[in-house]
Amino acid sequence: MSIALLVFALAASTAPPPPCPAGLIASEAKRYRKEAERSDQPGPRPELVDELAAECAGGKARACGTLALVARSKRLEACAQRRLEADCKGGSGEDCFELAGLLRRGLNRTPQILQRADRERDRGRTLLEKSCLGGSEVDCSSLANHLAASPLRPDEKRTLEVLCDHGEGRACEVAANEAGEGKVPLLEKACAARVPSATACDLLSRWYQAGETVAVDLPRAATLRRRACALDPPNCRGDVPICGNGQIEHGFTSLCPPCMPGRRCHCTRVPVALEECDGAAIPTTCDSLGHAGGTLRCTAECKLDPSGCLRKAPLPH
């Protein structure tokens, strides 16, 4: 064989597989839409299928895999598997996990296929763990999320411990979900990690407030809640009061007037205090409560304590 032919053969053997054919993608998406129109069973919206088809045609193998499962297309599934396998062998741990998921959820789940899915998952775990320990925080979080998505094997639990010790809060959080009585230390570690978990902080704040799993510690609950809100403002629990932070939290309630039968009611949302008081934040006085002066206090449970108020003298008969 000439050198030119040898170079061509090597290049052909290492070249990535071609994208899934545009005609196949379009026909499978069209077939799904027609079947969805005739079926009364719930399923993915046609708009979502169109988005997947567009991403698949643009070369995104993961979208091709999802579209293949939705449309139940073996041809598209085989194409997506070839693309994901090439990317996985090229060093993409994410695509190894995607390939493992496609094999496990696919249309041809034989025992051999499921064993292969486990091997691809192991390869993805090895690649992402190496990248994570090399400094990629994105791959640390990605690996923890992938491991959380399915039951863990003993060796994968060890991987979570490594990631947790490395400062990946999501890994500590997942490890806590798998733990028995040792949940609290792992959640504390997740909340205080180099890459902290807002979910862990939020859950701990609830436990310390309610005395669930741990002893009631309202100042600690307030600290954890503030940290959770700082880490994830959109999901901050603004409607859950934390007694002991010196602030009276407010929420909303609905006022609905009486409705005529068969007519739609129009309710109004109005703000309400979720605590009577909180530490030094006492919104009323003894006089306002009908007493003759005195000192109104706030209990540790954020309830008004009128025991320091002076009773009014009874009116003379």
C-alpha positions as CSV (number, residue, x, y, z in Angstrom):
1,M,0.0,0.0,0.0
2,S,1.4,3.4,-0.9
3,I,2.0,6.1,1.7
4,A,-0.8,8.2,0.3
5,L,-3.3,5.4,0.5
6,L,-2.2,4.5,4.1
7,V,-2.6,8.1,5.2
8,F,-6.1,8.2,3.6
9,A,-7.1,5.0,5.3
10,L,-5.9,6.2,8.7
11,A,-7.7,9.5,8.3
12,A,-10.9,7.7,7.3
13,S,-10.7,5.4,10.3
14,T,-10.3,8.3,12.8
15,A,-12.8,10.7,11.1
16,P,-15.9,11.4,13.1
17,P,-19.1,9.9,11.8
18,P,-21.2,12.1,9.6
19,P,-24.2,14.0,11.0
20,C,-27.5,12.3,11.0
21,P,-29.2,12.8,7.6
22,A,-31.4,15.9,7.4
23,G,-34.0,13.9,5.5
24,L,-34.2,11.3,8.2
25,I,-34.5,13.9,11.0
26,A,-37.3,15.8,9.1
27,S,-39.3,12.7,8.3
28,E,-39.1,11.3,11.9
29,A,-40.2,14.6,13.3
30,K,-43.0,14.9,10.8
31,R,-44.2,11.3,11.6
32,Y,-44.2,12.1,15.3
33,R,-46.4,15.2,14.8
34,K,-48.9,13.3,12.7
35,E,-49.1,10.5,15.3
36,A,-49.4,13.1,18.1
37,E,-52.4,14.7,16.3
38,R,-54.2,11.4,16.1
39,S,-53.4,10.2,19.6
40,D,-55.3,11.2,22.8
41,Q,-52.3,10.2,24.9
42,P,-50.2,13.0,26.5
43,G,-46.7,13.5,25.1
44,P,-44.0,16.1,24.3
45,R,-45.3,19.1,22.6
46,P,-44.8,19.3,18.8
47,E,-42.9,22.5,19.3
48,L,-40.4,20.7,21.5
49,V,-39.9,18.1,18.9
50,D,-39.3,20.7,16.3
51,E,-36.6,22.3,18.5
52,L,-35.0,18.9,19.0
53,A,-35.0,18.3,15.2
54,A,-33.4,21.7,14.6
55,E,-30.6,21.0,17.1
56,C,-30.1,17.5,15.8
57,A,-29.8,18.8,12.2
58,G,-27.3,21.3,13.6
59,G,-25.0,18.5,14.7
60,K,-26.0,18.1,18.4
61,A,-25.9,14.3,19.0
62,R,-27.6,14.6,22.3
63,A,-30.6,16.2,20.7
64,C,-30.7,13.4,18.1
65,G,-30.8,10.8,20.9
66,T,-33.6,12.5,22.7
67,L,-35.6,12.9,19.4
68,A,-35.0,9.2,18.6
69,L,-36.5,8.2,22.0
70,V,-39.5,10.6,21.6
71,A,-40.2,9.5,18.0
72,R,-39.3,5.9,18.7
73,S,-37.0,5.8,15.7
74,K,-34.4,3.0,15.7
75,R,-32.6,4.5,12.6
76,L,-32.2,7.9,14.4
77,E,-31.2,6.2,17.6
78,A,-28.4,4.2,15.8
79,C,-27.1,7.5,14.3
80,A,-27.1,9.3,17.6
81,Q,-25.3,6.4,19.2
82,R,-22.5,6.5,16.6
83,R,-22.0,10.3,17.1
84,L,-22.0,10.0,20.9
85,E,-19.7,7.1,20.9
86,A,-17.2,9.0,18.7
87,D,-17.3,12.0,21.1
88,C,-17.0,9.8,24.1
89,K,-13.9,8.1,22.7
90,G,-12.6,11.6,22.0
91,G,-12.6,12.3,25.7
92,S,-16.0,13.9,26.4
93,G,-17.3,12.5,29.7
94,E,-20.6,14.2,29.2
95,D,-21.2,12.4,26.0
96,C,-20.2,9.1,27.6
97,F,-23.0,9.6,30.2
98,E,-25.4,10.6,27.4
99,L,-24.5,7.5,25.4
100,A,-25.0,5.3,28.5
101,G,-28.4,6.9,29.1
102,L,-29.5,6.4,25.5
103,L,-28.4,2.8,25.6
104,R,-30.3,2.2,28.8
105,R,-33.5,3.9,27.7
106,G,-33.3,2.9,24.1
107,L,-35.5,0.8,21.9
108,N,-33.2,-2.3,21.9
109,R,-32.4,-3.0,25.6
110,T,-30.8,-6.4,25.6
111,P,-28.6,-7.6,28.5
112,Q,-25.5,-7.0,26.4
113,I,-26.7,-3.4,25.6
114,L,-27.3,-2.7,29.3
115,Q,-23.8,-4.0,30.2
116,R,-22.4,-1.7,27.5
117,A,-24.3,1.2,29.1
118,D,-22.6,0.5,32.4
119,R,-19.2,0.5,30.7
120,E,-19.9,3.8,29.0
121,R,-21.1,5.3,32.3
122,D,-17.8,4.1,34.0
123,R,-15.8,5.7,31.2
124,G,-17.7,9.0,31.6
125,R,-17.2,8.9,35.4
126,T,-13.5,8.4,34.9
127,L,-13.2,11.3,32.4
128,L,-15.3,13.8,34.4
129,E,-13.6,12.9,37.7
130,K,-10.1,13.5,36.2
131,S,-11.3,16.8,34.7
132,C,-12.9,17.8,38.0
133,L,-9.8,17.1,40.1
134,G,-7.8,19.0,37.4
135,G,-9.7,22.1,38.2
136,S,-13.0,22.1,36.2
137,E,-15.8,23.1,38.5
138,V,-18.3,22.6,35.7
139,D,-17.3,19.0,35.3
140,C,-17.4,18.5,39.1
141,S,-21.1,19.6,39.2
142,S,-21.9,17.7,36.0
143,L,-20.5,14.5,37.4
144,A,-22.4,14.9,40.7
145,N,-25.6,15.5,38.8
146,H,-25.1,12.5,36.6
147,L,-24.5,10.3,39.6
148,A,-27.6,11.6,41.3
149,A,-29.8,10.7,38.4
150,S,-29.7,7.0,39.0
151,P,-29.0,4.5,41.8
152,L,-25.4,4.5,43.0
153,R,-23.1,1.6,43.0
154,P,-20.5,1.3,45.8
155,D,-17.7,2.5,43.7
156,E,-19.7,5.6,42.7
157,K,-20.4,6.4,46.3
158,R,-16.6,6.6,46.7
159,T,-16.4,9.0,43.8
160,L,-19.0,11.2,45.5
161,E,-16.8,11.2,48.7
162,V,-13.8,12.3,46.6
163,L,-15.8,15.1,45.0
164,C,-17.2,16.2,48.3
165,D,-13.8,16.4,49.9
166,H,-12.6,18.4,46.8
167,G,-15.2,21.1,47.7
168,E,-18.1,20.2,45.3
169,G,-21.2,21.0,47.4
170,R,-23.6,19.2,45.0
171,A,-21.6,16.0,45.6
172,C,-21.9,16.4,49.4
173,E,-25.6,17.0,49.0
174,V,-26.1,13.8,46.9
175,A,-24.0,11.8,49.4
176,A,-26.2,13.1,52.2
177,N,-29.3,11.8,50.3
178,E,-27.6,8.4,50.3
179,A,-26.5,8.5,53.9
180,G,-28.5,7.2,56.9
181,E,-28.0,9.0,60.2
182,G,-25.0,11.0,58.9
183,K,-27.0,13.4,56.7
184,V,-26.5,16.6,58.8
185,P,-22.7,16.7,58.7
186,L,-22.7,16.1,54.9
187,L,-25.3,18.8,54.4
188,E,-23.3,21.2,56.5
189,K,-20.3,20.4,54.4
190,A,-22.3,21.0,51.2
191,C,-23.5,24.4,52.4
192,A,-20.0,25.5,53.4
193,A,-18.2,23.9,50.4
194,R,-15.9,25.7,47.9
195,V,-18.8,25.4,45.4
196,P,-21.7,25.5,47.9
197,S,-25.1,24.0,47.5
198,A,-28.0,26.4,48.1
199,T,-30.4,23.4,48.4
200,A,-28.4,22.0,51.3
201,C,-28.4,25.4,53.1
202,D,-32.1,25.8,52.6
203,L,-32.9,22.3,53.8
204,L,-30.7,22.7,56.9
205,S,-32.4,26.1,57.7
206,R,-35.8,24.3,57.7
207,W,-34.5,21.6,60.0
208,Y,-33.0,24.0,62.5
209,Q,-36.2,26.0,62.5
210,A,-38.5,23.1,63.0
211,G,-36.3,20.9,65.2
212,E,-36.4,18.2,62.6
213,T,-33.4,15.8,62.8
214,V,-31.5,18.5,64.8
215,A,-32.2,20.5,67.9
216,V,-34.0,23.8,67.3
217,D,-31.5,26.6,66.7
218,L,-33.2,29.7,65.4
219,P,-30.1,31.9,64.9
220,R,-28.5,29.1,63.0
221,A,-31.6,28.7,60.9
222,A,-31.6,32.4,60.1
223,T,-27.9,32.3,59.1
224,L,-28.4,29.3,56.8
225,R,-31.5,30.9,55.2
226,R,-29.6,34.1,54.4
227,R,-26.8,32.0,52.8
228,A,-29.3,30.0,50.7
229,C,-30.9,33.2,49.5
230,A,-27.5,34.7,48.6
231,L,-26.6,31.6,46.7
232,D,-29.9,31.3,44.8
233,P,-31.9,34.5,44.9
234,P,-34.7,33.4,42.5
235,N,-35.6,30.4,44.8
236,C,-35.2,32.3,48.1
237,R,-38.0,31.3,50.4
238,G,-39.5,34.7,51.0
239,D,-42.8,33.2,52.3
240,V,-41.2,31.1,55.1
241,P,-40.5,32.9,58.3
242,I,-37.2,32.4,60.2
243,C,-37.8,33.2,63.9
244,G,-34.7,34.7,65.5
245,N,-33.3,36.9,62.7
246,G,-34.7,40.1,64.1
247,Q,-37.0,40.7,61.1
248,I,-40.7,40.1,60.7
249,E,-41.2,38.3,57.4
250,H,-44.2,39.0,55.3
251,G,-46.1,36.8,52.9
252,F,-49.4,37.1,51.0
253,T,-52.9,35.8,51.5
254,S,-56.0,35.9,49.2
255,L,-59.2,37.7,50.1
256,C,-62.1,36.4,48.1
257,P,-65.6,38.0,48.3
258,P,-68.7,35.9,48.2
259,C,-69.4,34.6,44.7
260,M,-72.5,34.0,42.8
261,P,-73.0,30.3,41.9
262,G,-71.4,29.5,38.5
263,R,-69.5,32.8,38.3
264,R,-65.7,33.3,38.6
265,C,-64.5,34.8,41.9
266,H,-62.0,37.6,41.8
267,C,-59.6,37.4,44.7
268,T,-57.1,40.0,45.9
269,R,-53.7,39.2,47.2
270,V,-52.9,41.2,50.4
271,P,-49.7,41.2,52.4
272,V,-49.7,39.6,55.9
273,A,-47.1,39.3,58.6
274,L,-46.0,35.7,59.1
275,E,-44.7,36.4,62.7
276,E,-46.2,38.4,65.5
277,C,-42.7,39.7,66.4
278,D,-39.0,38.8,66.1
279,G,-36.6,39.8,68.8
280,A,-36.6,43.5,69.2
281,A,-38.9,43.9,66.2
282,I,-42.2,44.3,68.0
283,P,-44.8,46.1,65.8
284,T,-47.2,47.1,68.5
285,T,-47.4,48.2,72.2
286,C,-49.2,47.3,75.4
287,D,-51.4,50.4,74.9
288,S,-52.4,49.3,71.4
289,L,-53.5,45.9,72.8
290,G,-55.8,47.7,75.3
291,H,-53.5,47.7,78.4
292,A,-52.4,50.6,80.6
293,G,-48.8,50.8,79.4
294,G,-46.0,48.5,80.4
295,T,-43.4,46.5,78.4
296,L,-44.5,44.2,75.6
297,R,-42.0,41.4,74.9
298,C,-41.4,38.8,72.2
299,T,-41.0,35.1,73.0
300,A,-38.4,32.8,71.5
301,E,-41.2,31.5,69.3
302,C,-41.8,35.0,67.9
303,K,-45.1,35.3,69.7
304,L,-46.2,38.5,71.6
305,D,-45.8,38.2,75.4
306,P,-48.1,40.7,77.2
307,S,-47.2,39.5,80.7
308,G,-45.2,42.7,81.2
309,C,-48.2,44.9,80.3
310,L,-50.2,46.7,83.0
311,R,-53.8,45.8,83.3
312,K,-56.3,48.7,83.2
313,A,-58.2,49.2,86.5
314,P,-61.7,48.0,86.2
315,L,-64.4,50.6,85.6
316,P,-66.4,51.6,88.7
317,H,-69.9,50.1,88.9
